[in-house]
Amino acid sequence: MLRHPRVWMGFLLLLAFSQANAAWTVNMAPGATEVSRNVFDLHMTIFWICVVIGIIVFGAMFWSMIVHRRSTGQQPAHFHESTTVEILWTVIPFLILVVMAVPATKTLIHMYDTSEPELDVQITGYQWKWQYKYLGQDVEFFSNLATPQDQIHNKAAKDEHYLLEVDNPLVLPAGVKVRFLVTSSDVIHSWWVPAFAVKRDAIPGFVNEAWTRVDQPGVYRGQCAELCGKDHGFMPIVVDVKSKPDFDKWLAERKEEAAKLKELTSKEWTKEELVARGDKVYHTICAACHQPEGQGMPPMFPALKGSKIVTGPKEHHLETVFNGVQGTAMAAFGKQLSEVDLAAVITYERNAWGNNDGDMVTPQEVVAFKQKQQ
């Protein structure tokens, strides 16, 4: 019988299903922090309380239906306004709620205790990226989606972390209490990393606090959990937790990069250098709205190819990119990009897709424009 091909096929399908089912779960994950494990333990405590209540209630219900069914000649009891019953169904649920409230309250108090942090990180949501600023460290950067456009438009195979990769992850030290100060520059976002049990709304004009202490180094992923616009699904969060020595080394390197970037502002750039740098900046920051070839998605996101703004006076082009356009989806990038990147992306737009204006905007011109704005 085992030699029959259908029997072997059924056996292989059963084996494959068993292996897939072994990796499949419907429960919460314990997470990577003390808080997340406390949340998991609270979840399991409430779950088993509910299981016990369900067994008692349904057991009593089925026992009553079977033992006291009419076919056995049972006669219904007659009672009205029993004081004992009234007390029981009031006191018992009250005691159950108290038992549930004690661990829940302890967990919530622990979750909201942001006192005595060793590191403060300001998180600002933008459409559609995150800005991370290490307070007191002179280090800040933007974290953008790094998934290639070919994968998004189904021109290439999607990798394991499709829509969950960024160019600059948030880097944190392991074993250190980190306080997050979460806000937004435009609309409501929500910074959510399930492994940390951290989910805080980023609201314009408000600062919400959260904290974490990650035990083990590793890469942890999350997403914006608030519907924040067209590219809401393209706003991932990646946190790279390093050991304390590795984090200190990384932080020192970022400080050096920031110093070098300031030096680049005074460098004499060629048009070719700015165009090459602007190509990368455009496809990271601008292509999601204005499309890789500058064709846009009118009317919300106008085309840049042949645009009067891009082919017109460069002063007006710089002002538009720097300050944005009120009443439209065009954001202000003056505080989001460095002087070098602003000059590079504007120069790129003025010399791409057949625009070929031939002119360029230098970082020094951007600095001068900034000074006029102040």
C-alpha positions as a Markdown table, in Angstrom:
| # | Residue | x | y | z |
|---|---|---|---|---|
| 1 | Met | 0.0 | 0.0 | 0.0 |
| 2 | Leu | 2.9 | 2.4 | 0.8 |
| 3 | Arg | 4.2 | 2.0 | -2.7 |
| 4 | His | 1.1 | 3.7 | -4.2 |
| 5 | Pro | 2.1 | 7.2 | -5.4 |
| 6 | Arg | -1.1 | 8.8 | -4.0 |
| 7 | Val | -0.2 | 7.5 | -0.5 |
| 8 | Trp | 3.3 | 8.9 | -0.7 |
| 9 | Met | 1.9 | 12.2 | -2.0 |
| 10 | Gly | -0.5 | 12.4 | 0.9 |
| 11 | Phe | 2.3 | 11.6 | 3.4 |
| 12 | Leu | 4.5 | 14.3 | 1.9 |
| 13 | Leu | 1.7 | 16.9 | 2.1 |
| 14 | Leu | 0.9 | 16.0 | 5.7 |
| 15 | Leu | 4.6 | 16.3 | 6.6 |
| 16 | Ala | 4.9 | 19.7 | 4.9 |
| 17 | Phe | 1.7 | 20.9 | 6.7 |
| 18 | Ser | 3.1 | 19.7 | 10.0 |
| 19 | Gln | 6.3 | 21.6 | 9.5 |
| 20 | Ala | 4.5 | 24.8 | 8.5 |
| 21 | Asn | 2.1 | 24.5 | 11.4 |
| 22 | Ala | 5.0 | 24.1 | 13.8 |
| 23 | Ala | 6.3 | 27.5 | 12.9 |
| 24 | Trp | 2.9 | 29.2 | 12.9 |
| 25 | Thr | 1.5 | 30.8 | 16.1 |
| 26 | Val | -1.4 | 33.0 | 17.1 |
| 27 | Asn | 0.0 | 34.1 | 20.4 |
| 28 | Met | 1.9 | 37.3 | 21.3 |
| 29 | Ala | 5.7 | 37.2 | 21.3 |
| 30 | Pro | 7.5 | 37.8 | 24.6 |
| 31 | Gly | 9.6 | 40.5 | 23.0 |
| 32 | Ala | 13.1 | 41.7 | 23.7 |
| 33 | Thr | 12.7 | 43.9 | 26.8 |
| 34 | Glu | 11.6 | 43.6 | 30.4 |
| 35 | Val | 8.5 | 45.7 | 29.6 |
| 36 | Ser | 7.5 | 43.5 | 26.7 |
| 37 | Arg | 7.9 | 40.4 | 28.8 |
| 38 | Asn | 5.8 | 41.9 | 31.5 |
| 39 | Val | 3.1 | 42.7 | 28.9 |
| 40 | Phe | 3.3 | 39.1 | 27.7 |
| 41 | Asp | 3.0 | 37.7 | 31.2 |
| 42 | Leu | 0.0 | 40.0 | 31.9 |
| 43 | His | -1.6 | 38.8 | 28.6 |
| 44 | Met | -1.2 | 35.2 | 29.6 |
| 45 | Thr | -2.5 | 35.9 | 33.2 |
| 46 | Ile | -5.7 | 37.5 | 31.8 |
| 47 | Phe | -6.0 | 34.8 | 29.2 |
| 48 | Trp | -6.0 | 31.9 | 31.8 |
| 49 | Ile | -8.4 | 33.8 | 34.0 |
| 50 | Cys | -10.8 | 34.1 | 31.0 |
| 51 | Val | -10.2 | 30.3 | 30.3 |
| 52 | Val | -11.2 | 29.4 | 33.8 |
| 53 | Ile | -14.3 | 31.7 | 33.7 |
| 54 | Gly | -15.3 | 30.2 | 30.4 |
| 55 | Ile | -14.9 | 26.6 | 31.7 |
| 56 | Ile | -17.0 | 27.4 | 34.8 |
| 57 | Val | -19.7 | 29.3 | 32.9 |
| 58 | Phe | -20.1 | 26.9 | 29.9 |
| 59 | Gly | -19.7 | 23.9 | 32.2 |
| 60 | Ala | -22.6 | 25.1 | 34.4 |
| 61 | Met | -24.6 | 25.9 | 31.3 |
| 62 | Phe | -24.1 | 22.5 | 29.6 |
| 63 | Trp | -24.6 | 20.7 | 33.0 |
| 64 | Ser | -27.9 | 22.5 | 33.5 |
| 65 | Met | -29.1 | 21.8 | 30.0 |
| 66 | Ile | -28.2 | 18.0 | 30.2 |
| 67 | Val | -29.2 | 17.2 | 33.8 |
| 68 | His | -32.3 | 19.5 | 34.0 |
| 69 | Arg | -33.7 | 18.9 | 30.6 |
| 70 | Arg | -37.5 | 18.5 | 30.3 |
| 71 | Ser | -37.3 | 14.9 | 29.0 |
| 72 | Thr | -36.2 | 13.7 | 32.5 |
| 73 | Gly | -39.2 | 15.2 | 34.1 |
| 74 | Gln | -37.4 | 18.1 | 35.8 |
| 75 | Gln | -39.6 | 20.9 | 37.1 |
| 76 | Pro | -38.2 | 24.5 | 37.1 |
| 77 | Ala | -37.6 | 26.2 | 40.4 |
| 78 | His | -39.5 | 29.4 | 41.2 |
| 79 | Phe | -37.7 | 32.1 | 43.0 |
| 80 | His | -37.7 | 35.9 | 42.7 |
| 81 | Glu | -35.2 | 38.6 | 43.8 |
| 82 | Ser | -32.9 | 36.3 | 45.7 |
| 83 | Thr | -30.6 | 38.4 | 47.9 |
| 84 | Thr | -28.0 | 35.7 | 47.9 |
| 85 | Val | -27.8 | 35.5 | 44.1 |
| 86 | Glu | -27.7 | 39.3 | 43.9 |
| 87 | Ile | -24.7 | 39.4 | 46.3 |
| 88 | Leu | -22.9 | 36.6 | 44.5 |
| 89 | Trp | -23.1 | 37.9 | 41.0 |
| 90 | Thr | -22.0 | 41.3 | 42.2 |
| 91 | Val | -19.1 | 40.3 | 44.6 |
| 92 | Ile | -17.6 | 37.5 | 42.5 |
| 93 | Pro | -17.1 | 39.7 | 39.3 |
| 94 | Phe | -15.8 | 42.5 | 41.5 |
| 95 | Leu | -13.2 | 40.2 | 43.0 |
| 96 | Ile | -12.2 | 38.9 | 39.6 |
| 97 | Leu | -11.7 | 42.5 | 38.3 |
| 98 | Val | -9.6 | 43.3 | 41.3 |
| 99 | Val | -7.4 | 40.3 | 40.7 |
| 100 | Met | -7.0 | 41.4 | 37.1 |
| 101 | Ala | -6.4 | 45.1 | 37.9 |
| 102 | Val | -3.5 | 44.6 | 40.3 |
| 103 | Pro | -1.0 | 43.1 | 37.8 |
| 104 | Ala | -2.3 | 45.4 | 35.0 |
| 105 | Thr | -1.8 | 48.5 | 37.1 |
| 106 | Lys | 1.7 | 47.4 | 38.1 |
| 107 | Thr | 2.6 | 46.8 | 34.4 |
| 108 | Leu | 1.2 | 50.2 | 33.3 |
| 109 | Ile | 3.1 | 52.1 | 36.0 |
| 110 | His | 6.3 | 50.4 | 34.9 |
| 111 | Met | 5.6 | 51.1 | 31.2 |
| 112 | Tyr | 5.1 | 54.8 | 31.9 |
| 113 | Asp | 8.1 | 55.3 | 34.2 |
| 114 | Thr | 10.5 | 57.3 | 32.0 |
| 115 | Ser | 12.5 | 58.6 | 34.9 |
| 116 | Glu | 16.4 | 58.5 | 35.0 |
| 117 | Pro | 17.2 | 57.6 | 31.4 |
| 118 | Glu | 20.8 | 57.2 | 30.3 |
| 119 | Leu | 20.1 | 58.4 | 26.8 |
| 120 | Asp | 17.4 | 60.6 | 25.3 |
| 121 | Val | 16.3 | 60.3 | 21.6 |
| 122 | Gln | 13.9 | 62.7 | 20.0 |
| 123 | Ile | 11.8 | 61.0 | 17.3 |
| 124 | Thr | 10.0 | 63.2 | 14.8 |
| 125 | Gly | 7.6 | 61.9 | 12.2 |
| 126 | Tyr | 7.5 | 63.3 | 8.7 |
| 127 | Gln | 5.5 | 62.3 | 5.7 |
| 128 | Trp | 7.0 | 59.7 | 5.2 |
| 129 | Lys | 10.1 | 59.2 | 7.2 |
| 130 | Trp | 11.5 | 59.4 | 10.7 |
| 131 | Gln | 14.0 | 61.8 | 12.2 |
| 132 | Tyr | 16.2 | 60.7 | 15.1 |
| 133 | Lys | 18.0 | 63.2 | 17.2 |
| 134 | Tyr | 20.4 | 62.1 | 20.0 |
| 135 | Leu | 19.9 | 64.9 | 22.5 |
| 136 | Gly | 23.1 | 66.3 | 23.9 |
| 137 | Gln | 25.2 | 64.4 | 21.3 |
| 138 | Asp | 25.0 | 66.6 | 18.2 |
| 139 | Val | 23.9 | 63.6 | 16.1 |
| 140 | Glu | 20.7 | 63.6 | 14.1 |
| 141 | Phe | 19.6 | 62.0 | 10.9 |
| 142 | Phe | 16.6 | 60.9 | 8.8 |
| 143 | Ser | 15.6 | 57.3 | 8.3 |
| 144 | Asn | 14.0 | 56.6 | 4.9 |
| 145 | Leu | 12.6 | 53.5 | 3.2 |
| 146 | Ala | 15.4 | 51.7 | 1.5 |
| 147 | Thr | 13.3 | 49.1 | -0.5 |
| 148 | Pro | 14.2 | 49.5 | -4.2 |
| 149 | Gln | 11.5 | 51.1 | -6.4 |
| 150 | Asp | 11.7 | 48.1 | -8.7 |
| 151 | Gln | 10.4 | 45.8 | -5.9 |
| 152 | Ile | 7.6 | 48.3 | -5.1 |
| 153 | His | 6.5 | 48.4 | -8.7 |
| 154 | Asn | 6.8 | 44.6 | -9.1 |
| 155 | Lys | 9.8 | 44.8 | -11.5 |
| 156 | Ala | 12.0 | 42.8 | -9.2 |
| 157 | Ala | 11.5 | 40.0 | -6.7 |
| 158 | Lys | 10.7 | 41.1 | -3.2 |
| 159 | Asp | 13.2 | 40.3 | -0.5 |
| 160 | Glu | 12.7 | 39.0 | 3.0 |
| 161 | His | 12.3 | 42.5 | 4.5 |
| 162 | Tyr | 10.2 | 44.1 | 1.8 |
| 163 | Leu | 9.1 | 47.6 | 3.0 |
| 164 | Leu | 10.9 | 47.0 | 6.3 |
| 165 | Glu | 14.4 | 48.3 | 5.3 |
| 166 | Val | 15.7 | 51.8 | 5.9 |
| 167 | Asp | 18.9 | 53.6 | 4.9 |
| 168 | Asn | 19.7 | 54.8 | 8.4 |
| 169 | Pro | 18.4 | 52.7 | 11.3 |
| 170 | Leu | 18.0 | 54.0 | 14.8 |
| 171 | Val | 21.0 | 52.7 | 16.7 |
| 172 | Leu | 20.7 | 52.0 | 20.5 |
| 173 | Pro | 23.0 | 50.5 | 23.1 |
| 174 | Ala | 22.0 | 47.3 | 24.8 |
| 175 | Gly | 21.3 | 47.3 | 28.5 |
| 176 | Val | 20.8 | 51.1 | 28.6 |
| 177 | Lys | 17.6 | 52.8 | 29.5 |
| 178 | Val | 16.6 | 55.0 | 26.6 |
| 179 | Arg | 13.9 | 57.6 | 26.7 |
| 180 | Phe | 12.0 | 58.5 | 23.5 |
| 181 | Leu | 10.5 | 61.9 | 23.0 |
| 182 | Val | 8.0 | 61.4 | 20.2 |
| 183 | Thr | 6.5 | 64.2 | 18.1 |
| 184 | Ser | 5.6 | 65.1 | 14.5 |
| 185 | Ser | 6.2 | 67.9 | 12.1 |
| 186 | Asp | 3.0 | 67.5 | 9.9 |
| 187 | Val | 0.3 | 64.9 | 10.6 |
| 188 | Ile | -0.3 | 62.3 | 13.3 |
| 189 | His | 2.1 | 59.3 | 13.0 |
| 190 | Ser | 2.7 | 56.5 | 15.5 |
| 191 | Trp | 6.1 | 55.0 | 16.3 |
| 192 | Trp | 5.6 | 51.3 | 17.0 |
| 193 | Val | 8.2 | 48.5 | 17.6 |
| 194 | Pro | 6.3 | 45.4 | 18.8 |
| 195 | Ala | 9.5 | 43.7 | 20.3 |
| 196 | Phe | 9.9 | 46.6 | 22.6 |
| 197 | Ala | 6.2 | 46.9 | 23.6 |
| 198 | Val | 6.5 | 50.6 | 22.6 |
| 199 | Lys | 3.8 | 52.4 | 20.6 |
| 200 | Arg | 3.5 | 56.2 | 20.9 |
| 201 | Asp | 1.5 | 58.6 | 18.8 |
| 202 | Ala | 3.6 | 61.4 | 17.2 |
| 203 | Ile | 1.3 | 64.4 | 17.3 |
| 204 | Pro | 2.2 | 67.9 | 15.9 |
| 205 | Gly | 2.7 | 70.3 | 18.8 |
| 206 | Phe | 2.9 | 67.6 | 21.5 |
| 207 | Val | 5.7 | 65.5 | 22.9 |
| 208 | Asn | 4.8 | 62.0 | 24.1 |
| 209 | Glu | 7.3 | 60.0 | 26.2 |
| 210 | Ala | 8.2 | 56.3 | 26.1 |
| 211 | Trp | 11.2 | 54.2 | 27.1 |
| 212 | Thr | 13.0 | 50.9 | 26.5 |
| 213 | Arg | 15.9 | 48.9 | 27.7 |
| 214 | Val | 16.9 | 46.2 | 25.2 |
| 215 | Asp | 18.7 | 43.2 | 26.7 |
| 216 | Gln | 20.4 | 41.7 | 23.6 |
| 217 | Pro | 22.0 | 43.2 | 20.5 |
| 218 | Gly | 20.1 | 42.6 | 17.3 |
| 219 | Val | 17.9 | 44.2 | 14.7 |
| 220 | Tyr | 14.3 | 45.0 | 15.5 |
| 221 | Arg | 11.6 | 46.2 | 13.1 |
| 222 | Gly | 8.4 | 48.1 | 13.3 |
| 223 | Gln | 6.2 | 50.5 | 11.3 |
| 224 | Cys | 4.1 | 53.6 | 11.5 |
| 225 | Ala | 0.9 | 52.5 | 13.1 |
| 226 | Glu | -1.2 | 55.5 | 12.2 |
| 227 | Leu | -2.8 | 56.1 | 8.8 |
| 228 | Cys | -0.7 | 59.2 | 7.9 |
| 229 | Gly | -1.3 | 59.6 | 4.1 |
| 230 | Lys | -0.6 | 58.1 | 0.7 |
| 231 | Asp | 2.7 | 56.4 | 1.7 |
| 232 | His | 1.8 | 55.3 | 5.2 |
| 233 | Gly | 2.9 | 51.8 | 4.3 |
| 234 | Phe | 6.3 | 53.0 | 3.2 |
| 235 | Met | 7.3 | 54.3 | 6.7 |
| 236 | Pro | 9.2 | 51.5 | 8.4 |
| 237 | Ile | 11.2 | 51.5 | 11.6 |
| 238 | Val | 14.4 | 49.6 | 12.0 |
| 239 | Val | 16.3 | 49.7 | 15.3 |
| 240 | Asp | 19.9 | 48.3 | 15.4 |
| 241 | Val | 20.8 | 47.5 | 19.0 |
| 242 | Lys | 24.5 | 47.2 | 19.6 |
| 243 | Ser | 26.7 | 46.4 | 22.5 |
| 244 | Lys | 27.8 | 49.4 | 24.6 |
| 245 | Pro | 31.3 | 49.5 | 23.2 |
| 246 | Asp | 30.1 | 49.1 | 19.6 |
| 247 | Phe | 27.5 | 51.9 | 20.2 |
| 248 | Asp | 30.1 | 54.3 | 21.5 |
| 249 | Lys | 32.2 | 53.6 | 18.5 |
| 250 | Trp | 29.2 | 54.2 | 16.1 |
| 251 | Leu | 28.3 | 57.4 | 17.9 |
| 252 | Ala | 31.9 | 58.7 | 17.6 |
| 253 | Glu | 31.8 | 57.9 | 13.8 |
| 254 | Arg | 28.5 | 59.8 | 13.4 |
| 255 | Lys | 30.0 | 62.8 | 15.1 |
| 256 | Glu | 32.9 | 62.7 | 12.7 |
| 257 | Glu | 30.5 | 62.4 | 9.7 |
| 258 | Ala | 28.6 | 65.4 | 11.0 |
| 259 | Ala | 31.8 | 67.5 | 11.2 |
| 260 | Lys | 32.8 | 66.4 | 7.7 |
| 261 | Leu | 29.4 | 67.3 | 6.3 |
| 262 | Lys | 29.8 | 70.9 | 7.7 |
| 263 | Glu | 33.2 | 71.0 | 5.9 |
| 264 | Leu | 31.6 | 69.9 | 2.7 |
| 265 | Thr | 29.4 | 73.1 | 2.7 |
| 266 | Ser | 32.5 | 75.2 | 2.0 |
| 267 | Lys | 33.9 | 72.9 | -0.6 |
| 268 | Glu | 33.9 | 74.0 | -4.3 |
| 269 | Trp | 31.6 | 71.6 | -5.9 |
| 270 | Thr | 31.3 | 70.8 | -9.6 |
| 271 | Lys | 28.0 | 70.4 | -11.4 |
| 272 | Glu | 28.8 | 66.7 | -12.1 |
| 273 | Glu | 29.5 | 66.0 | -8.4 |
| 274 | Leu | 26.2 | 67.7 | -7.3 |
| 275 | Val | 24.2 | 65.9 | -9.9 |
| 276 | Ala | 25.6 | 62.5 | -8.8 |
| 277 | Arg | 24.8 | 63.2 | -5.2 |
| 278 | Gly | 21.4 | 64.7 | -6.0 |
| 279 | Asp | 20.5 | 61.6 | -8.0 |
| 280 | Lys | 20.8 | 59.5 | -4.8 |
| 281 | Val | 19.0 | 62.2 | -2.6 |
| 282 | Tyr | 16.1 | 62.5 | -5.2 |
| 283 | His | 15.5 | 58.7 | -5.4 |
| 284 | Thr | 15.6 | 58.4 | -1.6 |
| 285 | Ile | 13.4 | 61.4 | -0.7 |
| 286 | Cys | 11.5 | 62.6 | -3.7 |
| 287 | Ala | 10.8 | 59.7 | -6.1 |
| 288 | Ala | 7.9 | 58.2 | -4.1 |
| 289 | Cys | 5.8 | 61.3 | -4.9 |
| 290 | His | 7.3 | 62.8 | -8.1 |
| 291 | Gln | 8.3 | 59.3 | -9.5 |
| 292 | Pro | 11.7 | 58.1 | -10.6 |
| 293 | Glu | 11.6 | 59.8 | -14.0 |
| 294 | Gly | 10.1 | 63.0 | -12.7 |
| 295 | Gln | 6.7 | 62.3 | -14.3 |
| 296 | Gly | 4.8 | 62.9 | -11.0 |
| 297 | Met | 1.3 | 61.8 | -10.2 |
| 298 | Pro | -0.9 | 64.8 | -11.1 |
| 299 | Pro | -2.8 | 66.6 | -9.8 |
| 300 | Met | -1.5 | 65.9 | -6.2 |
| 301 | Phe | 2.1 | 65.4 | -7.2 |
| 302 | Pro | 2.9 | 67.5 | -10.3 |
| 303 | Ala | 5.6 | 66.4 | -12.8 |
| 304 | Leu | 9.0 | 67.9 | -12.4 |
| 305 | Lys | 10.0 | 67.0 | -16.0 |
| 306 | Gly | 9.5 | 70.2 | -17.9 |
| 307 | Ser | 8.1 | 72.0 | -14.8 |
| 308 | Lys | 8.2 | 75.8 | -14.8 |
| 309 | Ile | 9.5 | 75.6 | -11.2 |
| 310 | Val | 12.4 | 73.4 | -12.2 |
| 311 | Thr | 13.2 | 75.1 | -15.5 |
| 312 | Gly | 12.5 | 78.6 | -14.2 |
| 313 | Pro | 14.7 | 80.8 | -11.9 |
| 314 | Lys | 16.8 | 78.8 | -9.6 |
| 315 | Glu | 16.0 | 81.2 | -6.7 |
| 316 | His | 12.3 | 80.3 | -6.9 |
| 317 | His | 13.2 | 76.6 | -7.2 |
| 318 | Leu | 15.3 | 76.8 | -4.0 |
| 319 | Glu | 12.5 | 78.6 | -2.2 |
| 320 | Thr | 10.0 | 76.0 | -3.2 |
| 321 | Val | 12.1 | 73.1 | -2.0 |
| 322 | Phe | 13.2 | 74.9 | 1.2 |
| 323 | Asn | 9.9 | 76.2 | 2.4 |
| 324 | Gly | 7.4 | 73.8 | 0.6 |
| 325 | Val | 4.1 | 74.9 | -0.8 |
| 326 | Gln | 1.3 | 75.7 | 1.7 |
| 327 | Gly | -2.0 | 73.9 | 0.9 |
| 328 | Thr | -0.4 | 71.2 | -1.0 |
| 329 | Ala | 1.5 | 67.9 | -0.3 |
| 330 | Met | 4.8 | 69.6 | -1.0 |
| 331 | Ala | 6.7 | 69.5 | 2.3 |
| 332 | Ala | 9.4 | 72.0 | 3.4 |
| 333 | Phe | 12.8 | 70.3 | 3.2 |
| 334 | Gly | 14.8 | 73.2 | 4.6 |
| 335 | Lys | 15.1 | 71.5 | 8.0 |
| 336 | Gln | 15.1 | 67.9 | 6.7 |
| 337 | Leu | 18.2 | 68.1 | 4.3 |
| 338 | Ser | 21.6 | 69.5 | 4.8 |
| 339 | Glu | 22.9 | 72.5 | 2.7 |
| 340 | Val | 24.8 | 70.1 | 0.5 |
| 341 | Asp | 21.9 | 67.7 | -0.1 |
| 342 | Leu | 19.5 | 70.6 | -0.8 |
| 343 | Ala | 22.0 | 72.0 | -3.4 |
| 344 | Ala | 22.6 | 68.6 | -4.9 |
| 345 | Val | 18.9 | 67.6 | -5.3 |
| 346 | Ile | 18.0 | 71.0 | -6.9 |
| 347 | Thr | 20.9 | 70.8 | -9.3 |
| 348 | Tyr | 19.9 | 67.2 | -10.2 |
| 349 | Glu | 16.3 | 68.2 | -10.9 |
| 350 | Arg | 17.4 | 71.1 | -13.1 |
| 351 | Asn | 19.7 | 68.8 | -15.2 |
| 352 | Ala | 17.7 | 65.5 | -15.4 |
| 353 | Trp | 14.9 | 64.1 | -17.6 |
| 354 | Gly | 15.8 | 66.5 | -20.5 |
| 355 | Asn | 15.4 | 69.7 | -18.4 |
| 356 | Asn | 19.2 | 70.4 | -19.0 |
| 357 | Asp | 19.2 | 73.9 | -17.7 |
| 358 | Gly | 22.9 | 73.6 | -17.3 |
| 359 | Asp | 23.0 | 75.7 | -14.1 |
| 360 | Met | 23.6 | 74.6 | -10.6 |
| 361 | Val | 22.9 | 75.6 | -7.0 |
| 362 | Thr | 25.8 | 75.5 | -4.7 |
| 363 | Pro | 25.8 | 74.8 | -0.9 |
| 364 | Gln | 27.1 | 78.3 | -0.3 |
| 365 | Glu | 23.9 | 79.7 | -2.1 |
| 366 | Val | 21.8 | 77.5 | 0.2 |
| 367 | Val | 23.6 | 78.8 | 3.3 |
| 368 | Ala | 23.1 | 82.4 | 2.1 |
| 369 | Phe | 19.4 | 81.7 | 1.5 |
| 370 | Lys | 19.1 | 80.2 | 5.0 |
| 371 | Gln | 20.5 | 83.3 | 6.5 |
| 372 | Lys | 17.9 | 85.5 | 4.7 |
| 373 | Gln | 15.2 | 83.3 | 6.1 |
| 374 | Gln | 16.3 | 83.8 | 9.7 |
